[in-house]
Amino acid sequence: MSYSLLNRSATKARKTHVCIWCCFPILSGSQYVRETSTYDGHFQNFAWHEACRKDADDWFGNGESEFTPGDSEMPFYALYKLEAHP
Ligand SMILES: [Zn+2]
């Protein structure tokens, strides 16, 4: 496998996105991570909850190279919903 990160930036959601890690919505108005990369020659454009991106960093840091979207739950999702929609 070959993975290369093109760009990763924290940005504010102007509409609802779906997090590639936990498959829960990223709510409009909340801060999230936008990542573009290539994986085995395929262009990827992913949105992440900030907490999920940290989770993923741990996952890949443990030597894993792949993941299944929706297999991981976002940490503190209930709290996140409260913060995004006070
Ligand atoms: Zn997520």
PDB file of the backbone (N, CA, C, O) and the ligand in Angstrom, with CONECT records:
HET     ZN  A 101       1
ATOM      1  N   MET A   1       0.832  -1.190   0.000  1.00  0.00           N
ATOM      2  CA  MET A   1       0.000   0.000   0.000  1.00  0.00           C
ATOM      3  C   MET A   1       0.868   1.240   0.000  1.00  0.00           C
ATOM      4  O   MET A   1       1.958   1.246   0.572  1.00  0.00           O
ATOM      5  N   SER A   2       0.395   2.268  -0.628  1.00  0.00           N
ATOM      6  CA  SER A   2       1.119   3.526  -0.551  1.00  0.00           C
ATOM      7  C   SER A   2       0.137   4.645  -0.257  1.00  0.00           C
ATOM      8  O   SER A   2      -0.840   4.863  -0.975  1.00  0.00           O
ATOM      9  N   TYR A   3       0.428   5.324   0.796  1.00  0.00           N
ATOM     10  CA  TYR A   3      -0.431   6.416   1.239  1.00  0.00           C
ATOM     11  C   TYR A   3       0.383   7.685   1.215  1.00  0.00           C
ATOM     12  O   TYR A   3       1.509   7.715   1.711  1.00  0.00           O
ATOM     13  N   SER A   4      -0.179   8.736   0.640  1.00  0.00           N
ATOM     14  CA  SER A   4       0.491  10.016   0.827  1.00  0.00           C
ATOM     15  C   SER A   4      -0.511  11.132   1.074  1.00  0.00           C
ATOM     16  O   SER A   4      -1.494  11.300   0.352  1.00  0.00           O
ATOM     17  N   LEU A   5      -0.225  11.868   2.101  1.00  0.00           N
ATOM     18  CA  LEU A   5      -1.088  12.961   2.523  1.00  0.00           C
ATOM     19  C   LEU A   5      -0.808  14.176   1.650  1.00  0.00           C
ATOM     20  O   LEU A   5       0.337  14.612   1.533  1.00  0.00           O
ATOM     21  N   LEU A   6      -1.856  14.721   1.037  1.00  0.00           N
ATOM     22  CA  LEU A   6      -1.686  15.926   0.223  1.00  0.00           C
ATOM     23  C   LEU A   6      -1.931  17.173   1.058  1.00  0.00           C
ATOM     24  O   LEU A   6      -1.160  18.132   1.023  1.00  0.00           O
ATOM     25  N   ASN A   7      -3.017  17.133   1.802  1.00  0.00           N
ATOM     26  CA  ASN A   7      -3.348  18.306   2.602  1.00  0.00           C
ATOM     27  C   ASN A   7      -4.264  17.906   3.752  1.00  0.00           C
ATOM     28  O   ASN A   7      -5.153  17.070   3.594  1.00  0.00           O
ATOM     29  N   ARG A   8      -4.034  18.510   4.899  1.00  0.00           N
ATOM     30  CA  ARG A   8      -4.946  18.305   6.025  1.00  0.00           C
ATOM     31  C   ARG A   8      -5.153  19.651   6.697  1.00  0.00           C
ATOM     32  O   ARG A   8      -4.188  20.325   7.058  1.00  0.00           O
ATOM     33  N   SER A   9      -6.388  20.036   6.863  1.00  0.00           N
ATOM     34  CA  SER A   9      -6.623  21.327   7.493  1.00  0.00           C
ATOM     35  C   SER A   9      -7.879  21.283   8.339  1.00  0.00           C
ATOM     36  O   SER A   9      -8.834  20.567   8.037  1.00  0.00           O
ATOM     37  N   ALA A  10      -7.855  22.058   9.396  1.00  0.00           N
ATOM     38  CA  ALA A  10      -9.032  22.209  10.239  1.00  0.00           C
ATOM     39  C   ALA A  10      -9.898  23.309   9.634  1.00  0.00           C
ATOM     40  O   ALA A  10      -9.414  24.398   9.325  1.00  0.00           O
ATOM     41  N   THR A  11     -11.153  23.018   9.474  1.00  0.00           N
ATOM     42  CA  THR A  11     -12.022  23.997   8.829  1.00  0.00           C
ATOM     43  C   THR A  11     -13.409  23.928   9.443  1.00  0.00           C
ATOM     44  O   THR A  11     -13.738  22.974  10.148  1.00  0.00           O
ATOM     45  N   LYS A  12     -14.206  24.925   9.178  1.00  0.00           N
ATOM     46  CA  LYS A  12     -15.536  24.979   9.751  1.00  0.00           C
ATOM     47  C   LYS A  12     -16.547  24.449   8.741  1.00  0.00           C
ATOM     48  O   LYS A  12     -16.544  24.857   7.580  1.00  0.00           O
ATOM     49  N   ALA A  13     -17.399  23.551   9.178  1.00  0.00           N
ATOM     50  CA  ALA A  13     -18.378  22.948   8.271  1.00  0.00           C
ATOM     51  C   ALA A  13     -19.458  23.957   7.904  1.00  0.00           C
ATOM     52  O   ALA A  13     -20.114  24.523   8.778  1.00  0.00           O
ATOM     53  N   ARG A  14     -19.636  24.176   6.612  1.00  0.00           N
ATOM     54  CA  ARG A  14     -20.710  25.068   6.166  1.00  0.00           C
ATOM     55  C   ARG A  14     -21.984  24.282   5.878  1.00  0.00           C
ATOM     56  O   ARG A  14     -23.076  24.844   5.787  1.00  0.00           O
ATOM     57  N   LYS A  15     -21.818  22.957   5.736  1.00  0.00           N
ATOM     58  CA  LYS A  15     -22.985  22.086   5.649  1.00  0.00           C
ATOM     59  C   LYS A  15     -22.639  20.781   6.346  1.00  0.00           C
ATOM     60  O   LYS A  15     -21.508  20.589   6.793  1.00  0.00           O
ATOM     61  N   THR A  16     -23.597  19.899   6.438  1.00  0.00           N
ATOM     62  CA  THR A  16     -23.348  18.638   7.126  1.00  0.00           C
ATOM     63  C   THR A  16     -22.507  17.703   6.254  1.00  0.00           C
ATOM     64  O   THR A  16     -22.781  17.534   5.066  1.00  0.00           O
ATOM     65  N   HIS A  17     -21.498  17.108   6.848  1.00  0.00           N
ATOM     66  CA  HIS A  17     -20.686  16.109   6.168  1.00  0.00           C
ATOM     67  C   HIS A  17     -20.806  14.800   6.933  1.00  0.00           C
ATOM     68  O   HIS A  17     -21.356  14.759   8.034  1.00  0.00           O
ATOM     69  N   VAL A  18     -20.287  13.735   6.343  1.00  0.00           N
ATOM     70  CA  VAL A  18     -20.255  12.463   7.052  1.00  0.00           C
ATOM     71  C   VAL A  18     -18.809  12.125   7.362  1.00  0.00           C
ATOM     72  O   VAL A  18     -17.951  12.135   6.480  1.00  0.00           O
ATOM     73  N   CYS A  19     -18.558  11.836   8.592  1.00  0.00           N
ATOM     74  CA  CYS A  19     -17.202  11.498   9.027  1.00  0.00           C
ATOM     75  C   CYS A  19     -16.803  10.133   8.476  1.00  0.00           C
ATOM     76  O   CYS A  19     -17.546   9.160   8.607  1.00  0.00           O
ATOM     77  N   ILE A  20     -15.619  10.069   7.856  1.00  0.00           N
ATOM     78  CA  ILE A  20     -15.171   8.816   7.243  1.00  0.00           C
ATOM     79  C   ILE A  20     -14.831   7.755   8.291  1.00  0.00           C
ATOM     80  O   ILE A  20     -14.808   6.562   7.988  1.00  0.00           O
ATOM     81  N   TRP A  21     -14.576   8.179   9.485  1.00  0.00           N
ATOM     82  CA  TRP A  21     -14.131   7.256  10.544  1.00  0.00           C
ATOM     83  C   TRP A  21     -15.313   6.589  11.239  1.00  0.00           C
ATOM     84  O   TRP A  21     -15.356   5.364  11.358  1.00  0.00           O
ATOM     85  N   CYS A  22     -16.276   7.396  11.702  1.00  0.00           N
ATOM     86  CA  CYS A  22     -17.375   6.837  12.503  1.00  0.00           C
ATOM     87  C   CYS A  22     -18.703   6.832  11.746  1.00  0.00           C
ATOM     88  O   CYS A  22     -19.674   6.230  12.205  1.00  0.00           O
ATOM     89  N   CYS A  23     -18.753   7.498  10.591  1.00  0.00           N
ATOM     90  CA  CYS A  23     -19.965   7.571   9.766  1.00  0.00           C
ATOM     91  C   CYS A  23     -21.098   8.352  10.437  1.00  0.00           C
ATOM     92  O   CYS A  23     -22.235   8.303   9.967  1.00  0.00           O
ATOM     93  N   PHE A  24     -20.813   9.059  11.510  1.00  0.00           N
ATOM     94  CA  PHE A  24     -21.790   9.971  12.083  1.00  0.00           C
ATOM     95  C   PHE A  24     -21.673  11.323  11.370  1.00  0.00           C
ATOM     96  O   PHE A  24     -20.637  11.640  10.786  1.00  0.00           O
ATOM     97  N   PRO A  25     -22.733  12.103  11.424  1.00  0.00           N
ATOM     98  CA  PRO A  25     -22.652  13.405  10.756  1.00  0.00           C
ATOM     99  C   PRO A  25     -21.687  14.369  11.440  1.00  0.00           C
ATOM    100  O   PRO A  25     -21.535  14.377  12.661  1.00  0.00           O
ATOM    101  N   ILE A  26     -21.051  15.171  10.614  1.00  0.00           N
ATOM    102  CA  ILE A  26     -20.312  16.334  11.092  1.00  0.00           C
ATOM    103  C   ILE A  26     -21.262  17.507  10.921  1.00  0.00           C
ATOM    104  O   ILE A  26     -21.650  17.842   9.802  1.00  0.00           O
ATOM    105  N   LEU A  27     -21.626  18.113  12.001  1.00  0.00           N
ATOM    106  CA  LEU A  27     -22.706  19.089  11.959  1.00  0.00           C
ATOM    107  C   LEU A  27     -22.234  20.418  11.397  1.00  0.00           C
ATOM    108  O   LEU A  27     -21.119  20.869  11.656  1.00  0.00           O
ATOM    109  N   SER A  28     -23.096  21.014  10.641  1.00  0.00           N
ATOM    110  CA  SER A  28     -22.791  22.311  10.070  1.00  0.00           C
ATOM    111  C   SER A  28     -22.521  23.315  11.189  1.00  0.00           C
ATOM    112  O   SER A  28     -23.250  23.369  12.179  1.00  0.00           O
ATOM    113  N   GLY A  29     -21.473  24.100  11.019  1.00  0.00           N
ATOM    114  CA  GLY A  29     -21.104  25.083  12.026  1.00  0.00           C
ATOM    115  C   GLY A  29     -20.031  24.591  12.976  1.00  0.00           C
ATOM    116  O   GLY A  29     -19.476  25.379  13.742  1.00  0.00           O
ATOM    117  N   SER A  30     -19.727  23.289  12.938  1.00  0.00           N
ATOM    118  CA  SER A  30     -18.703  22.763  13.831  1.00  0.00           C
ATOM    119  C   SER A  30     -17.360  22.689  13.110  1.00  0.00           C
ATOM    120  O   SER A  30     -17.288  22.728  11.881  1.00  0.00           O
ATOM    121  N   GLN A  31     -16.318  22.583  13.897  1.00  0.00           N
ATOM    122  CA  GLN A  31     -14.959  22.482  13.378  1.00  0.00           C
ATOM    123  C   GLN A  31     -14.676  21.035  12.987  1.00  0.00           C
ATOM    124  O   GLN A  31     -14.993  20.120  13.748  1.00  0.00           O
ATOM    125  N   TYR A  32     -14.089  20.814  11.823  1.00  0.00           N
ATOM    126  CA  TYR A  32     -13.742  19.442  11.446  1.00  0.00           C
ATOM    127  C   TYR A  32     -12.444  19.438  10.648  1.00  0.00           C
ATOM    128  O   TYR A  32     -11.898  20.490  10.316  1.00  0.00           O
ATOM    129  N   VAL A  33     -11.966  18.249  10.349  1.00  0.00           N
ATOM    130  CA  VAL A  33     -10.697  18.098   9.634  1.00  0.00           C
ATOM    131  C   VAL A  33     -10.970  17.611   8.221  1.00  0.00           C
ATOM    132  O   VAL A  33     -11.613  16.582   8.018  1.00  0.00           O
ATOM    133  N   ARG A  34     -10.474  18.360   7.252  1.00  0.00           N
ATOM    134  CA  ARG A  34     -10.593  17.973   5.846  1.00  0.00           C
ATOM    135  C   ARG A  34      -9.232  17.457   5.388  1.00  0.00           C
ATOM    136  O   ARG A  34      -8.211  18.123   5.556  1.00  0.00           O
ATOM    137  N   GLU A  35      -9.237  16.279   4.816  1.00  0.00           N
ATOM    138  CA  GLU A  35      -7.970  15.659   4.428  1.00  0.00           C
ATOM    139  C   GLU A  35      -8.046  15.168   2.992  1.00  0.00           C
ATOM    140  O   GLU A  35      -8.970  14.442   2.626  1.00  0.00           O
ATOM    141  N   THR A  36      -7.084  15.562   2.189  1.00  0.00           N
ATOM    142  CA  THR A  36      -6.966  14.988   0.852  1.00  0.00           C
ATOM    143  C   THR A  36      -5.663  14.198   0.789  1.00  0.00           C
ATOM    144  O   THR A  36      -4.634  14.612   1.324  1.00  0.00           O
ATOM    145  N   SER A  37      -5.739  13.059   0.124  1.00  0.00           N
ATOM    146  CA  SER A  37      -4.582  12.162   0.096  1.00  0.00           C
ATOM    147  C   SER A  37      -4.722  11.235  -1.101  1.00  0.00           C
ATOM    148  O   SER A  37      -5.754  11.207  -1.771  1.00  0.00           O
ATOM    149  N   THR A  38      -3.670  10.484  -1.352  1.00  0.00           N
ATOM    150  CA  THR A  38      -3.787   9.403  -2.319  1.00  0.00           C
ATOM    151  C   THR A  38      -3.446   8.095  -1.618  1.00  0.00           C
ATOM    152  O   THR A  38      -2.561   8.035  -0.765  1.00  0.00           O
ATOM    153  N   TYR A  39      -4.172   7.051  -2.000  1.00  0.00           N
ATOM    154  CA  TYR A  39      -3.955   5.726  -1.441  1.00  0.00           C
ATOM    155  C   TYR A  39      -3.914   4.753  -2.603  1.00  0.00           C
ATOM    156  O   TYR A  39      -4.908   4.568  -3.305  1.00  0.00           O
ATOM    157  N   ASP A  40      -2.766   4.134  -2.800  1.00  0.00           N
ATOM    158  CA  ASP A  40      -2.576   3.245  -3.957  1.00  0.00           C
ATOM    159  C   ASP A  40      -3.005   3.914  -5.263  1.00  0.00           C
ATOM    160  O   ASP A  40      -3.604   3.277  -6.129  1.00  0.00           O
ATOM    161  N   GLY A  41      -2.699   5.182  -5.392  1.00  0.00           N
ATOM    162  CA  GLY A  41      -2.984   5.887  -6.635  1.00  0.00           C
ATOM    163  C   GLY A  41      -4.384   6.459  -6.738  1.00  0.00           C
ATOM    164  O   GLY A  41      -4.696   7.153  -7.706  1.00  0.00           O
ATOM    165  N   HIS A  42      -5.245   6.179  -5.750  1.00  0.00           N
ATOM    166  CA  HIS A  42      -6.601   6.719  -5.767  1.00  0.00           C
ATOM    167  C   HIS A  42      -6.678   7.985  -4.929  1.00  0.00           C
ATOM    168  O   HIS A  42      -6.185   8.037  -3.802  1.00  0.00           O
ATOM    169  N   PHE A  43      -7.299   8.992  -5.498  1.00  0.00           N
ATOM    170  CA  PHE A  43      -7.476  10.237  -4.774  1.00  0.00           C
ATOM    171  C   PHE A  43      -8.569  10.083  -3.719  1.00  0.00           C
ATOM    172  O   PHE A  43      -9.632   9.524  -3.986  1.00  0.00           O
ATOM    173  N   GLN A  44      -8.295  10.579  -2.536  1.00  0.00           N
ATOM    174  CA  GLN A  44      -9.285  10.525  -1.456  1.00  0.00           C
ATOM    175  C   GLN A  44      -9.513  11.923  -0.905  1.00  0.00           C
ATOM    176  O   GLN A  44      -8.590  12.731  -0.802  1.00  0.00           O
ATOM    177  N   ASN A  45     -10.748  12.182  -0.558  1.00  0.00           N
ATOM    178  CA  ASN A  45     -11.105  13.464   0.033  1.00  0.00           C
ATOM    179  C   ASN A  45     -12.025  13.172   1.217  1.00  0.00           C
ATOM    180  O   ASN A  45     -13.220  12.931   1.045  1.00  0.00           O
ATOM    181  N   PHE A  46     -11.457  13.199   2.409  1.00  0.00           N
ATOM    182  CA  PHE A  46     -12.171  12.753   3.596  1.00  0.00           C
ATOM    183  C   PHE A  46     -12.470  13.894   4.544  1.00  0.00           C
ATOM    184  O   PHE A  46     -11.729  14.874   4.624  1.00  0.00           O
ATOM    185  N   ALA A  47     -13.567  13.747   5.256  1.00  0.00           N
ATOM    186  CA  ALA A  47     -13.897  14.648   6.356  1.00  0.00           C
ATOM    187  C   ALA A  47     -13.847  13.847   7.649  1.00  0.00           C
ATOM    188  O   ALA A  47     -14.281  12.696   7.691  1.00  0.00           O
ATOM    189  N   TRP A  48     -13.324  14.453   8.688  1.00  0.00           N
ATOM    190  CA  TRP A  48     -13.172  13.786   9.981  1.00  0.00           C
ATOM    191  C   TRP A  48     -13.672  14.700  11.087  1.00  0.00           C
ATOM    192  O   TRP A  48     -13.500  15.918  11.022  1.00  0.00           O
ATOM    193  N   HIS A  49     -14.298  14.103  12.114  1.00  0.00           N
ATOM    194  CA  HIS A  49     -14.402  14.826  13.379  1.00  0.00           C
ATOM    195  C   HIS A  49     -12.979  14.988  13.917  1.00  0.00           C
ATOM    196  O   HIS A  49     -12.122  14.133  13.699  1.00  0.00           O
ATOM    197  N   GLU A  50     -12.745  16.073  14.609  1.00  0.00           N
ATOM    198  CA  GLU A  50     -11.393  16.253  15.157  1.00  0.00           C
ATOM    199  C   GLU A  50     -11.025  15.101  16.096  1.00  0.00           C
ATOM    200  O   GLU A  50      -9.895  14.612  16.077  1.00  0.00           O
ATOM    201  N   ALA A  51     -11.983  14.677  16.912  1.00  0.00           N
ATOM    202  CA  ALA A  51     -11.716  13.580  17.852  1.00  0.00           C
ATOM    203  C   ALA A  51     -11.432  12.274  17.106  1.00  0.00           C
ATOM    204  O   ALA A  51     -10.606  11.469  17.536  1.00  0.00           O
ATOM    205  N   CYS A  52     -12.124  12.078  15.990  1.00  0.00           N
ATOM    206  CA  CYS A  52     -11.925  10.855  15.202  1.00  0.00           C
ATOM    207  C   CYS A  52     -10.557  10.855  14.533  1.00  0.00           C
ATOM    208  O   CYS A  52      -9.913   9.812  14.421  1.00  0.00           O
ATOM    209  N   ARG A  53     -10.122  12.016  14.096  1.00  0.00           N
ATOM    210  CA  ARG A  53      -8.801  12.101  13.469  1.00  0.00           C
ATOM    211  C   ARG A  53      -7.706  11.726  14.473  1.00  0.00           C
ATOM    212  O   ARG A  53      -6.712  11.086  14.129  1.00  0.00           O
ATOM    213  N   LYS A  54      -7.922  12.149  15.730  1.00  0.00           N
ATOM    214  CA  LYS A  54      -6.961  11.781  16.781  1.00  0.00           C
ATOM    215  C   LYS A  54      -6.994  10.272  17.018  1.00  0.00           C
ATOM    216  O   LYS A  54      -5.954   9.631  17.166  1.00  0.00           O
ATOM    217  N   ASP A  55      -8.198   9.722  17.051  1.00  0.00           N
ATOM    218  CA  ASP A  55      -8.365   8.278  17.192  1.00  0.00           C
ATOM    219  C   ASP A  55      -7.624   7.543  16.078  1.00  0.00           C
ATOM    220  O   ASP A  55      -6.938   6.549  16.316  1.00  0.00           O
ATOM    221  N   ALA A  56      -7.778   8.055  14.861  1.00  0.00           N
ATOM    222  CA  ALA A  56      -7.165   7.430  13.701  1.00  0.00           C
ATOM    223  C   ALA A  56      -5.646   7.523  13.774  1.00  0.00           C
ATOM    224  O   ALA A  56      -4.943   6.592  13.381  1.00  0.00           O
ATOM    225  N   ASP A  57      -5.144   8.640  14.274  1.00  0.00           N
ATOM    226  CA  ASP A  57      -3.695   8.769  14.422  1.00  0.00           C
ATOM    227  C   ASP A  57      -3.157   7.677  15.345  1.00  0.00           C
ATOM    228  O   ASP A  57      -2.096   7.107  15.093  1.00  0.00           O
ATOM    229  N   ASP A  58      -3.907   7.389  16.429  1.00  0.00           N
ATOM    230  CA  ASP A  58      -3.503   6.309  17.331  1.00  0.00           C
ATOM    231  C   ASP A  58      -3.540   4.960  16.613  1.00  0.00           C
ATOM    232  O   ASP A  58      -2.631   4.140  16.743  1.00  0.00           O
ATOM    233  N   TRP A  59      -4.614   4.756  15.855  1.00  0.00           N
ATOM    234  CA  TRP A  59      -4.825   3.502  15.109  1.00  0.00           C
ATOM    235  C   TRP A  59      -3.665   3.257  14.147  1.00  0.00           C
ATOM    236  O   TRP A  59      -3.057   2.187  14.151  1.00  0.00           O
ATOM    237  N   PHE A  60      -3.370   4.252  13.333  1.00  0.00           N
ATOM    238  CA  PHE A  60      -2.295   4.082  12.350  1.00  0.00           C
ATOM    239  C   PHE A  60      -0.928   4.058  13.040  1.00  0.00           C
ATOM    240  O   PHE A  60       0.013   3.430  12.554  1.00  0.00           O
ATOM    241  N   GLY A  61      -0.832   4.753  14.186  1.00  0.00           N
ATOM    242  CA  GLY A  61       0.405   4.742  14.956  1.00  0.00           C
ATOM    243  C   GLY A  61       0.729   3.357  15.499  1.00  0.00           C
ATOM    244  O   GLY A  61       1.888   3.049  15.778  1.00  0.00           O
ATOM    245  N   ASN A  62      -0.305   2.516  15.650  1.00  0.00           N
ATOM    246  CA  ASN A  62      -0.095   1.152  16.125  1.00  0.00           C
ATOM    247  C   ASN A  62       0.259   0.195  15.001  1.00  0.00           C
ATOM    248  O   ASN A  62       0.284  -1.020  15.202  1.00  0.00           O
ATOM    249  N   GLY A  63       0.533   0.732  13.820  1.00  0.00           N
ATOM    250  CA  GLY A  63       0.989  -0.110  12.723  1.00  0.00           C
ATOM    251  C   GLY A  63      -0.110  -0.559  11.775  1.00  0.00           C
ATOM    252  O   GLY A  63       0.155  -1.285  10.817  1.00  0.00           O
ATOM    253  N   GLU A  64      -1.358  -0.129  12.036  1.00  0.00           N
ATOM    254  CA  GLU A  64      -2.445  -0.482  11.126  1.00  0.00           C
ATOM    255  C   GLU A  64      -2.343   0.388   9.883  1.00  0.00           C
ATOM    256  O   GLU A  64      -1.934   1.547   9.967  1.00  0.00           O
ATOM    257  N   SER A  65      -2.712  -0.164   8.729  1.00  0.00           N
ATOM    258  CA  SER A  65      -2.630   0.641   7.516  1.00  0.00           C
ATOM    259  C   SER A  65      -4.004   0.846   6.878  1.00  0.00           C
ATOM    260  O   SER A  65      -4.146   1.657   5.963  1.00  0.00           O
ATOM    261  N   GLU A  66      -5.006   0.123   7.349  1.00  0.00           N
ATOM    262  CA  GLU A  66      -6.338   0.269   6.762  1.00  0.00           C
ATOM    263  C   GLU A  66      -7.380   0.356   7.862  1.00  0.00           C
ATOM    264  O   GLU A  66      -7.137  -0.022   9.008  1.00  0.00           O
ATOM    265  N   PHE A  67      -8.545   0.864   7.486  1.00  0.00           N
ATOM    266  CA  PHE A  67      -9.652   0.878   8.431  1.00  0.00           C
ATOM    267  C   PHE A  67     -10.950   0.745   7.654  1.00  0.00           C
ATOM    268  O   PHE A  67     -10.991   0.977   6.446  1.00  0.00           O
ATOM    269  N   THR A  68     -12.004   0.371   8.355  1.00  0.00           N
ATOM    270  CA  THR A  68     -13.317   0.254   7.740  1.00  0.00           C
ATOM    271  C   THR A  68     -14.189   1.392   8.239  1.00  0.00           C
ATOM    272  O   THR A  68     -14.433   1.505   9.440  1.00  0.00           O
ATOM    273  N   PRO A  69     -14.665   2.245   7.322  1.00  0.00           N
ATOM    274  CA  PRO A  69     -15.520   3.346   7.767  1.00  0.00           C
ATOM    275  C   PRO A  69     -16.714   2.819   8.561  1.00  0.00           C
ATOM    276  O   PRO A  69     -17.364   1.856   8.155  1.00  0.00           O
ATOM    277  N   GLY A  70     -16.992   3.451   9.679  1.00  0.00           N
ATOM    278  CA  GLY A  70     -18.140   3.053  10.480  1.00  0.00           C
ATOM    279  C   GLY A  70     -17.813   2.009  11.531  1.00  0.00           C
ATOM    280  O   GLY A  70     -18.645   1.724  12.392  1.00  0.00           O
ATOM    281  N   ASP A  71     -16.614   1.431  11.480  1.00  0.00           N
ATOM    282  CA  ASP A  71     -16.231   0.441  12.474  1.00  0.00           C
ATOM    283  C   ASP A  71     -15.900   1.064  13.823  1.00  0.00           C
ATOM    284  O   ASP A  71     -15.985   0.418  14.868  1.00  0.00           O
ATOM    285  N   SER A  72     -15.522   2.328  13.769  1.00  0.00           N
ATOM    286  CA  SER A  72     -15.111   2.989  14.995  1.00  0.00           C
ATOM    287  C   SER A  72     -16.164   3.999  15.400  1.00  0.00           C
ATOM    288  O   SER A  72     -16.732   4.706  14.568  1.00  0.00           O
ATOM    289  N   GLU A  73     -16.410   4.048  16.700  1.00  0.00           N
ATOM    290  CA  GLU A  73     -17.349   5.052  17.175  1.00  0.00           C
ATOM    291  C   GLU A  73     -16.605   6.302  17.564  1.00  0.00           C
ATOM    292  O   GLU A  73     -15.502   6.252  18.108  1.00  0.00           O
ATOM    293  N   MET A  74     -17.227   7.420  17.275  1.00  0.00           N
ATOM    294  CA  MET A  74     -16.603   8.656  17.695  1.00  0.00           C
ATOM    295  C   MET A  74     -16.609   8.731  19.216  1.00  0.00           C
ATOM    296  O   MET A  74     -17.626   8.461  19.856  1.00  0.00           O
ATOM    297  N   PRO A  75     -15.469   9.100  19.790  1.00  0.00           N
ATOM    298  CA  PRO A  75     -15.461   9.310  21.234  1.00  0.00           C
ATOM    299  C   PRO A  75     -16.329  10.522  21.577  1.00  0.00           C
ATOM    300  O   PRO A  75     -16.244  11.557  20.916  1.00  0.00           O
ATOM    301  N   PHE A  76     -17.146  10.393  22.590  1.00  0.00           N
ATOM    302  CA  PHE A  76     -17.912  11.541  23.110  1.00  0.00           C
ATOM    303  C   PHE A  76     -18.846  12.170  22.074  1.00  0.00           C
ATOM    304  O   PHE A  76     -18.976  13.393  22.022  1.00  0.00           O
ATOM    305  N   TYR A  77     -19.492  11.350  21.258  1.00  0.00           N
ATOM    306  CA  TYR A  77     -20.361  11.924  20.225  1.00  0.00           C
ATOM    307  C   TYR A  77     -21.516  12.723  20.829  1.00  0.00           C
ATOM    308  O   TYR A  77     -21.895  13.765  20.294  1.00  0.00           O
ATOM    309  N   ALA A  78     -22.066  12.251  21.919  1.00  0.00           N
ATOM    310  CA  ALA A  78     -23.187  12.945  22.558  1.00  0.00           C
ATOM    311  C   ALA A  78     -22.758  14.350  23.003  1.00  0.00           C
ATOM    312  O   ALA A  78     -23.495  15.326  22.865  1.00  0.00           O
ATOM    313  N   LEU A  79     -21.551  14.407  23.534  1.00  0.00           N
ATOM    314  CA  LEU A  79     -21.005  15.688  23.977  1.00  0.00           C
ATOM    315  C   LEU A  79     -20.792  16.619  22.783  1.00  0.00           C
ATOM    316  O   LEU A  79     -21.079  17.814  22.849  1.00  0.00           O
ATOM    317  N   TYR A  80     -20.291  16.053  21.707  1.00  0.00           N
ATOM    318  CA  TYR A  80     -20.042  16.817  20.492  1.00  0.00           C
ATOM    319  C   TYR A  80     -21.331  17.446  19.957  1.00  0.00           C
ATOM    320  O   TYR A  80     -21.347  18.603  19.538  1.00  0.00           O
ATOM    321  N   LYS A  81     -22.424  16.647  19.981  1.00  0.00           N
ATOM    322  CA  LYS A  81     -23.707  17.169  19.497  1.00  0.00           C
ATOM    323  C   LYS A  81     -24.164  18.350  20.350  1.00  0.00           C
ATOM    324  O   LYS A  81     -24.709  19.329  19.840  1.00  0.00           O
ATOM    325  N   LEU A  82     -23.934  18.238  21.645  1.00  0.00           N
ATOM    326  CA  LEU A  82     -24.320  19.327  22.539  1.00  0.00           C
ATOM    327  C   LEU A  82     -23.535  20.597  22.223  1.00  0.00           C
ATOM    328  O   LEU A  82     -24.078  21.701  22.207  1.00  0.00           O
ATOM    329  N   GLU A  83     -22.247  20.407  21.975  1.00  0.00           N
ATOM    330  CA  GLU A  83     -21.402  21.568  21.716  1.00  0.00           C
ATOM    331  C   GLU A  83     -21.686  22.201  20.374  1.00  0.00           C
ATOM    332  O   GLU A  83     -21.611  23.421  20.229  1.00  0.00           O
ATOM    333  N   ALA A  84     -22.018  21.366  19.375  1.00  0.00           N
ATOM    334  CA  ALA A  84     -22.278  21.892  18.040  1.00  0.00           C
ATOM    335  C   ALA A  84     -23.621  22.614  17.982  1.00  0.00           C
ATOM    336  O   ALA A  84     -23.791  23.573  17.229  1.00  0.00           O
ATOM    337  N   HIS A  85     -24.566  22.142  18.782  1.00  0.00           N
ATOM    338  CA  HIS A  85     -25.893  22.770  18.814  1.00  0.00           C
ATOM    339  C   HIS A  85     -26.286  23.118  20.242  1.00  0.00           C
ATOM    340  O   HIS A  85     -27.095  22.425  20.860  1.00  0.00           O
ATOM    341  N   PRO A  86     -25.720  24.177  20.753  1.00  0.00           N
ATOM    342  CA  PRO A  86     -26.004  24.509  22.159  1.00  0.00           C
ATOM    343  C   PRO A  86     -27.468  24.895  22.377  1.00  0.00           C
ATOM    344  O   PRO A  86     -27.865  25.201  23.501  1.00  0.00           O
TER     345      PRO A  86
HETATM  346 ZN    ZN A 101     -16.268  10.813  13.393  1.00  0.00          ZN2+
END
